[in-house]
Amino acid sequence: MAGFLYIFAENPETMKNIFKTVALAAIASLALTGCIKHEPYGRHDGHEQQGGEGQGREEEKLVVNERSDWTVRYVAREDWVNDDGSIDKVEHFQFSYKGNGYYIVRLVRPEDFKEAYQSDAAAFFTYEAESLVADAKKDGVNFWQYTDEVFDAKITDIFFNRLRSGTWTAFMIELDTKGAATGNYAETSFTLKQETPTESFSKWLGTWRASNGLVGYDLTISSIDNNFIYRIDGWERGAAVAFQMDQEYLEGEFWEPNGFLYIQSQFLGSYDDDDLGTVDELFMGNIFDSQGLTIITDEGIDLAVMVPMDGDTAELQPMEVTITTDSGDYTTKFHSMQYYMWDHANGGWHTYNANVAELPLMMTRLAGTRAEGLAPAKARTATKASIHHGQPKAGRSARNSVAKKAVRMK
């Protein structure tokens, strides 16, 4: 059932009609877009920007109205059992919307809301609604055809993928029939506590020497969110590296069913370069075929996985990826992964180092670096929340990523 949103309504007959509508609309939407197009805090066409500044001209500023007769409730973190028997950790929310239009749900951390929107709800609602409609127009569909994120009063229960620990605010934002924010909304705040780290999570903490015999790095792994997110320092650092990426780090995801650690393509941040102007830093994967090196510019796809071996050894293995092209699809494995810079002004990709480690890499824990007592590392801001689609992750070491955006490196 990959691609379908898991929702619940108030009675069985309504549920039957909802799922029929959702299934048809979701298939149409996925066929057109390939994925959910809209993401909080901006689009990502190989780069990403924060969305708060200058949203909504002052003379047209939205008037917001918190509706006391609407409710948003965080229920609990639950186990979602997929069709293949695997289990996803999901966040369960319940909504009571009594309007005649539509609503969207946005989950934000207070610090991100302040940084991106100066805690201005009117600017936030306006930007989210306008971005959604713009995406729909670009895709040639009506905004309400994004059935995996635009809901009506029949939809009462929505599940999000696991959230990081900390304080969150969930907004239910009303849209009119044209997709504009009306200003009506409901919200709730809740806090998710850090979990006690499990033994299988803690086994990755410490410093590992990862090498293919030609190029290697010393990778220090610490906890950002116990049993969920790691911080990984050391990629593209060391004596053999021309440009030291000592100010950057990666995030990795722990997958409890198999105990593996996954590294995904990820946005790192934006800054102003003296020569290039505004640039984004990202970590992306490369494939290598008969035509040369190609960067896969999709975010959030699995690039590599750390698989435990005997004793204090592991292997960093490349993930498979299915490449979508005009002439058809083909599947290959990632050749390498590295830090990239996206140049807004010229629309170009730049590497920091030409000679990066080719996957796979053998990993050996350095003596005395088990580091169970490490404090959680600081997480990046603008953390996104994504709706759970019931896509099984069990067996992720053999799961294909699907890439829609590929750039041939010259």
C-alpha positions as CSV (number, residue, x, y, z in Angstrom):
1,M,0.0,0.0,0.0
2,A,2.9,2.3,-0.6
3,G,1.8,5.8,-1.3
4,F,-1.5,5.8,0.6
5,L,-2.1,7.9,3.6
6,Y,-3.5,6.2,6.6
7,I,-6.5,8.0,8.0
8,F,-9.6,7.2,9.9
9,A,-13.1,8.7,9.9
10,E,-16.0,8.5,12.3
11,N,-18.0,5.6,10.8
12,P,-17.4,2.5,8.6
13,E,-19.5,3.7,5.6
14,T,-17.7,7.1,5.6
15,M,-14.4,5.2,5.8
16,K,-15.3,3.1,2.8
17,N,-16.0,6.2,0.7
18,I,-12.9,8.1,2.0
19,F,-10.5,5.2,1.1
20,K,-12.0,4.9,-2.3
21,T,-11.6,8.6,-2.9
22,V,-8.2,8.7,-1.3
23,A,-6.9,5.8,-3.3
24,L,-8.0,7.1,-6.7
25,A,-6.8,10.7,-5.9
26,A,-3.5,9.5,-4.4
27,I,-2.7,7.3,-7.5
28,A,-3.4,10.3,-9.7
29,S,-1.4,12.6,-7.6
30,L,1.6,10.2,-7.3
31,A,1.5,9.6,-11.1
32,L,1.7,13.4,-11.6
33,T,4.2,14.2,-9.0
34,G,6.2,11.1,-8.0
35,C,6.1,12.3,-4.4
36,I,4.6,14.8,-2.0
37,K,5.6,18.1,-3.5
38,H,4.9,20.3,-0.6
39,E,7.2,20.4,2.4
40,P,7.2,22.8,5.3
41,Y,10.0,25.5,5.2
42,G,10.3,25.7,1.4
43,R,10.8,23.7,-1.7
44,H,13.9,21.8,-2.6
45,D,14.8,21.7,-6.3
46,G,18.4,20.6,-5.5
47,H,18.4,23.2,-2.7
48,E,16.3,24.5,0.1
49,Q,15.4,27.9,1.5
50,Q,13.7,29.0,4.7
51,G,10.3,30.5,4.0
52,G,9.4,33.1,6.6
53,E,10.8,36.5,5.4
54,G,8.5,38.8,3.7
55,Q,5.6,36.5,3.6
56,G,2.4,38.4,2.9
57,R,2.5,42.2,2.2
58,E,1.5,44.2,5.3
59,E,-1.6,45.7,3.7
60,E,-2.9,42.2,2.9
61,K,-1.8,40.5,6.1
62,L,-4.0,37.6,7.1
63,V,-6.1,38.0,10.3
64,V,-5.9,34.9,12.3
65,N,-8.6,33.4,14.5
66,E,-8.0,30.5,16.9
67,R,-11.2,28.4,16.9
68,S,-12.2,27.1,20.3
69,D,-14.7,24.7,18.8
70,W,-12.0,22.9,16.8
71,T,-9.5,20.5,18.4
72,V,-6.1,19.1,17.8
73,R,-4.8,16.3,20.0
74,Y,-1.6,14.5,20.1
75,V,-2.6,10.9,21.1
76,A,0.7,8.9,21.4
77,R,3.6,7.3,19.7
78,E,2.4,4.0,18.4
79,D,3.6,0.9,16.5
80,W,2.3,0.8,13.0
81,V,2.4,-2.8,11.6
82,N,3.0,-2.8,7.8
83,D,1.7,-5.4,5.4
84,D,5.0,-7.3,5.5
85,G,5.0,-7.5,9.3
86,S,7.6,-4.8,9.9
87,I,6.9,-2.0,12.4
88,D,7.1,1.7,12.0
89,K,7.1,4.2,14.9
90,V,4.4,6.8,14.2
91,E,2.9,9.8,15.9
92,H,-0.9,9.6,16.2
93,F,-3.0,12.8,16.0
94,Q,-6.7,13.4,16.2
95,F,-8.5,16.4,14.6
96,S,-12.0,17.8,14.9
97,Y,-12.6,20.3,12.1
98,K,-16.1,21.9,11.9
99,G,-15.5,24.1,8.9
100,N,-16.8,23.8,5.3
101,G,-13.5,24.0,3.5
102,Y,-10.3,22.1,3.9
103,Y,-7.4,21.9,6.3
104,I,-3.7,21.2,6.3
105,V,-1.6,20.1,9.3
106,R,1.8,21.5,10.0
107,L,4.1,20.4,12.9
108,V,6.8,22.8,13.9
109,R,9.3,23.2,16.7
110,P,9.0,26.6,18.5
111,E,12.7,27.5,17.7
112,D,12.1,26.8,14.0
113,F,8.9,28.8,14.0
114,K,10.7,31.7,15.5
115,E,13.7,31.6,13.2
116,A,11.8,31.1,10.0
117,Y,8.6,33.1,10.7
118,Q,9.4,35.3,13.7
119,S,6.6,33.3,15.4
120,D,4.1,35.1,13.1
121,A,1.2,32.7,12.5
122,A,-0.3,34.9,9.8
123,A,2.9,34.8,7.7
124,F,3.3,31.1,8.3
125,F,-0.3,30.2,7.3
126,T,-0.1,32.5,4.2
127,Y,3.2,31.0,3.0
128,E,2.1,27.4,3.5
129,A,-1.2,27.9,1.6
130,E,0.4,29.9,-1.2
131,S,3.2,27.3,-1.6
132,L,0.7,24.5,-1.7
133,V,-1.4,26.1,-4.4
134,A,1.7,27.1,-6.4
135,D,2.9,23.4,-6.3
136,A,-0.5,22.2,-7.5
137,K,-0.5,24.7,-10.4
138,K,3.0,23.6,-11.4
139,D,1.8,20.0,-11.3
140,G,-1.4,20.8,-13.3
141,V,-3.7,19.6,-10.5
142,N,-6.1,21.2,-8.0
143,F,-4.6,21.7,-4.6
144,W,-7.3,19.5,-3.0
145,Q,-6.0,16.6,-5.2
146,Y,-3.0,16.4,-2.8
147,T,-5.1,14.0,-0.8
148,D,-2.1,13.0,1.3
149,E,-2.0,16.4,3.0
150,V,-5.3,18.3,2.3
151,F,-8.2,17.1,4.4
152,D,-11.8,17.8,5.1
153,A,-14.1,17.3,8.1
154,K,-14.4,13.6,7.5
155,I,-10.7,13.0,8.3
156,T,-10.2,12.6,12.0
157,D,-7.0,10.6,12.6
158,I,-3.6,11.3,10.9
159,F,-0.3,9.5,11.5
160,F,3.1,11.2,11.1
161,N,6.4,9.6,10.9
162,R,8.4,9.5,14.2
163,L,9.3,13.0,15.5
164,R,12.5,14.0,17.3
165,S,12.3,14.5,21.0
166,G,11.5,18.1,22.2
167,T,8.6,20.4,22.1
168,W,6.4,20.7,19.1
169,T,3.3,22.6,18.0
170,A,0.7,21.1,15.7
171,F,-1.3,23.5,13.6
172,M,-4.6,22.7,11.9
173,I,-4.8,25.5,9.2
174,E,-8.1,26.1,7.3
175,L,-8.1,26.7,3.6
176,D,-11.0,27.9,1.5
177,T,-12.1,26.3,-1.7
178,K,-9.5,28.1,-3.7
179,G,-6.7,27.0,-1.3
180,A,-6.2,30.3,0.4
181,A,-5.7,30.4,4.2
182,T,-8.8,31.8,5.9
183,G,-7.0,32.6,9.2
184,N,-9.0,30.1,11.1
185,Y,-6.9,27.5,12.9
186,A,-6.5,25.3,16.0
187,E,-3.3,24.2,17.6
188,T,-1.8,22.1,20.4
189,S,1.7,21.9,21.9
190,F,3.3,18.7,23.2
191,T,6.7,17.5,24.4
192,L,8.4,14.2,23.5
193,K,11.0,13.1,26.0
194,Q,14.4,11.6,25.2
195,E,14.3,7.8,25.4
196,T,16.8,5.7,27.3
197,P,19.2,4.4,24.7
198,T,19.0,0.7,23.9
199,E,22.0,-1.6,23.7
200,S,21.6,-1.9,19.9
201,F,21.5,1.9,19.5
202,S,24.5,2.4,21.7
203,K,26.7,0.0,19.9
204,W,27.3,2.5,17.1
205,L,28.4,5.3,19.5
206,G,32.2,6.0,19.4
207,T,34.8,6.5,16.7
208,W,35.2,4.2,13.7
209,R,37.9,4.1,11.0
210,A,36.1,3.6,7.7
211,S,38.2,2.8,4.7
212,N,38.2,1.1,1.3
213,G,42.0,0.7,1.4
214,L,42.6,3.8,-0.7
215,V,40.5,6.6,1.0
216,G,39.1,6.5,4.5
217,Y,37.8,8.7,7.3
218,D,37.6,8.5,11.1
219,L,33.9,8.8,11.9
220,T,32.8,9.8,15.3
221,I,29.2,8.9,16.0
222,S,27.2,10.5,18.8
223,S,23.5,10.7,19.7
224,I,21.2,13.5,18.7
225,D,18.0,11.6,19.6
226,N,18.3,8.3,21.5
227,N,17.1,5.3,19.6
228,F,16.5,7.4,16.5
229,I,19.0,10.0,15.2
230,Y,22.9,10.0,15.2
231,R,25.4,12.8,14.6
232,I,28.3,11.6,12.4
233,D,31.4,13.7,12.3
234,G,34.5,13.1,10.1
235,W,33.3,12.6,6.5
236,E,35.7,14.3,4.1
237,R,38.3,15.0,6.9
238,G,41.8,13.7,7.5
239,A,45.3,13.8,6.1
240,A,44.3,12.7,2.6
241,V,41.6,15.2,2.2
242,A,42.3,18.5,0.3
243,F,39.5,20.6,1.8
244,Q,38.7,19.7,5.4
245,M,34.9,19.6,6.1
246,D,35.5,20.2,9.8
247,Q,32.5,22.5,10.3
248,E,30.0,20.0,8.9
249,Y,28.4,16.8,10.2
250,L,25.9,14.3,8.9
251,E,22.8,12.8,10.5
252,G,22.1,9.1,10.4
253,E,19.0,7.2,11.3
254,F,18.9,4.1,13.5
255,W,16.5,1.4,12.3
256,E,15.4,-0.7,15.2
257,P,14.1,-3.8,13.4
258,N,17.6,-4.6,12.1
259,G,19.9,-2.5,14.2
260,F,21.4,-0.8,11.2
261,L,22.4,2.8,10.8
262,Y,21.3,4.6,7.6
263,I,22.7,7.7,6.0
264,Q,20.4,9.7,3.7
265,S,20.9,12.6,1.3
266,Q,20.3,15.7,3.4
267,F,20.2,19.5,3.4
268,L,22.8,21.1,5.7
269,G,22.2,24.8,5.6
270,S,22.5,28.0,3.6
271,Y,25.0,30.9,3.8
272,D,26.3,33.8,1.8
273,D,29.6,33.2,-0.1
274,D,31.8,36.2,-1.0
275,D,32.1,35.1,-4.6
276,L,28.9,33.1,-5.4
277,G,26.3,34.8,-3.2
278,T,23.7,32.6,-1.6
279,V,24.7,29.0,-1.6
280,D,23.3,25.8,0.0
281,E,25.3,23.0,1.5
282,L,24.0,19.4,1.0
283,F,25.2,15.9,1.3
284,M,24.3,13.8,-1.8
285,G,25.0,10.5,-3.4
286,N,26.7,9.7,-6.7
287,I,26.2,6.9,-9.2
288,F,28.8,5.9,-11.8
289,D,27.9,4.4,-15.1
290,S,29.2,4.3,-18.7
291,Q,28.6,8.0,-19.1
292,G,30.4,9.1,-16.0
293,L,29.6,10.4,-12.6
294,T,26.0,11.5,-11.8
295,I,24.8,13.3,-8.7
296,I,21.4,12.2,-7.4
297,T,19.8,15.4,-6.1
298,D,16.8,14.0,-4.3
299,E,16.8,14.6,-0.6
300,G,15.9,12.1,2.0
301,I,16.8,8.9,0.1
302,D,19.0,6.2,1.6
303,L,22.6,6.5,0.3
304,A,24.4,3.9,2.5
305,V,23.9,1.7,5.5
306,M,26.2,0.6,8.3
307,V,25.8,-3.1,8.9
308,P,27.4,-4.7,12.0
309,M,29.9,-7.5,11.4
310,D,31.9,-9.6,13.8
311,G,33.2,-7.9,17.0
312,D,34.0,-4.2,16.6
313,T,33.7,-4.2,12.9
314,A,31.0,-3.2,10.5
315,E,30.6,-2.4,6.8
316,L,29.3,0.8,5.2
317,Q,27.4,-0.6,2.2
318,P,25.9,1.3,-0.7
319,M,22.2,1.3,-1.1
320,E,20.5,0.6,-4.4
321,V,18.7,3.3,-6.2
322,T,16.2,3.2,-9.1
323,I,16.9,6.0,-11.6
324,T,13.9,7.4,-13.6
325,T,14.8,8.6,-17.1
326,D,12.9,9.5,-20.2
327,S,14.1,6.2,-21.8
328,G,13.0,4.1,-18.8
329,D,14.1,3.1,-15.3
330,Y,17.2,1.3,-14.2
331,T,18.6,0.2,-10.9
332,T,22.1,0.6,-9.6
333,K,24.0,1.2,-6.4
334,F,25.5,4.4,-5.1
335,H,29.1,4.8,-6.0
336,S,30.0,7.4,-3.4
337,M,28.6,10.2,-1.3
338,Q,29.9,13.7,-0.5
339,Y,29.3,17.3,0.4
340,Y,28.1,19.6,-2.3
341,M,27.4,23.3,-2.7
342,W,24.4,24.5,-4.7
343,D,25.0,27.9,-6.3
344,H,21.7,29.8,-6.5
345,A,22.9,32.5,-8.9
346,N,24.3,30.2,-11.5
347,G,22.3,27.1,-10.8
348,G,25.3,24.9,-10.5
349,W,26.7,22.2,-8.3
350,H,30.2,22.4,-6.8
351,T,32.2,19.7,-4.9
352,Y,34.6,20.4,-2.2
353,N,36.8,17.3,-2.8
354,A,37.3,15.4,-6.0
355,N,38.8,12.3,-4.4
356,V,36.1,10.9,-2.1
357,A,35.8,7.3,-0.7
358,E,34.1,4.9,-3.0
359,L,31.7,2.5,-1.3
360,P,31.7,0.0,0.3
361,L,34.0,0.8,3.3
362,M,35.1,-1.5,6.0
363,M,34.7,0.0,9.5
364,T,36.7,-0.8,12.6
365,R,36.0,0.7,16.0
366,L,39.0,2.5,17.4
367,A,40.1,1.3,20.8
368,G,38.6,3.0,23.8
369,T,35.9,4.9,21.9
370,R,32.7,3.1,23.0
371,A,31.5,6.4,24.4
372,E,28.2,5.3,26.0
373,G,28.2,8.5,28.1
374,L,28.1,11.0,25.3
375,A,25.5,13.7,25.7
376,P,23.0,14.2,22.9
377,A,24.5,16.3,20.1
378,K,22.8,19.5,19.0
379,A,20.3,18.9,16.2
380,R,19.9,21.2,13.2
381,T,17.0,23.6,13.0
382,A,14.1,23.5,10.6
383,T,13.4,19.9,11.3
384,K,10.6,18.6,9.1
385,A,7.6,16.4,10.0
386,S,6.3,14.1,7.4
387,I,3.0,12.2,7.1
388,H,3.3,8.4,7.5
389,H,2.3,6.5,4.4
390,G,2.6,3.0,5.6
391,Q,5.6,2.2,3.4
392,P,7.4,-0.7,5.0
393,K,11.1,-0.1,6.0
394,A,11.9,-3.6,7.1
395,G,14.6,-5.0,4.9
396,R,15.9,-1.5,4.2
397,S,19.3,-2.9,3.4
398,A,17.8,-4.3,0.2
399,R,15.2,-1.5,-0.4
400,N,15.5,0.7,-3.4
401,S,15.5,4.4,-3.3
402,V,13.7,6.1,-6.2
403,A,15.5,9.1,-7.7
404,K,13.7,11.7,-9.7
405,K,16.4,14.3,-10.1
406,A,19.8,13.4,-11.5
407,V,22.6,15.8,-12.7
408,R,25.4,14.6,-14.8
409,M,28.8,15.8,-13.5
410,K,31.0,17.1,-16.3
